[in-house]
Amino acid sequence: MLVAQSSDVSTDLGVYLPLVVMFVVAAAFAVGSALLGPLVGPSRYNRAKLSAYECGIEPSPQPVVGGGRVPVAYYLTAMLFILFDIEMVFLYPFAVSADVLGLFGLVEIFLFIATVGFAYAYVWRRGGLDWN
């Protein structure tokens, strides 16, 4: 039967103490910000602040059936942002460990950048980046 000695367990768990402290500080900051916001913030309300914000469109008293039309370009722009943002998420770990990966990692990252570059060129050619 294996029994861990108390000194081994305490030193092993001591490694996680900074992580636990970070989570406690983050939770305290989140809860503190949520609770102090209404108390510290200004409480001067007027009609414009209490009205609904509808992207610069004057709100109507009657709701539009179907919620109104939203141009598809908004959704395409959001999807493109997510696509290229995820690319950066994959590039960051490579930048951190580039020396460990060596030539294999360099070739793989060039293939990844080329693939995303082709997607970027395709979207640009199709007019997905036009803001008009």
C-alpha positions, 0 to 999 in steps of 0.5 A: 500500500502506497502512502504519501508522506505529508512533506511530499504532498505539501510541497507538491500542492505549494506549487499551485498556491500562486495559481489559487491566489490569482483566481481569488484576486480575479474573482474578488476584482470581478465581484468588487467591480460589479458591486461598486459600479452602481455605488461609485458611478454617476446616477444622473439619468435623462430620457436619452440614457434610458431609451434603447440604443438601436445603432443610430436608427431612431427607435420607433414606438411600434416593433417592426415585424421580424425585427428589421433587416440587418445587412449580411456584411455585418455577419461576414465582417464578424466571421472574418474577424473571428477567422483572422483572430483565431489565426493569431491564437495559433501563431502565438504559441509558435512564437513562444516555442520557435527555438524548440520546434526547429526546422520542422516547426518553421516549415509548418508555420510557413504552410499555415501562414500560406494557407491563411494567406490564400484565404485572405486573398480569396476574401479580398478578391471576393470583396469581403473586405470592402466597407462600403 
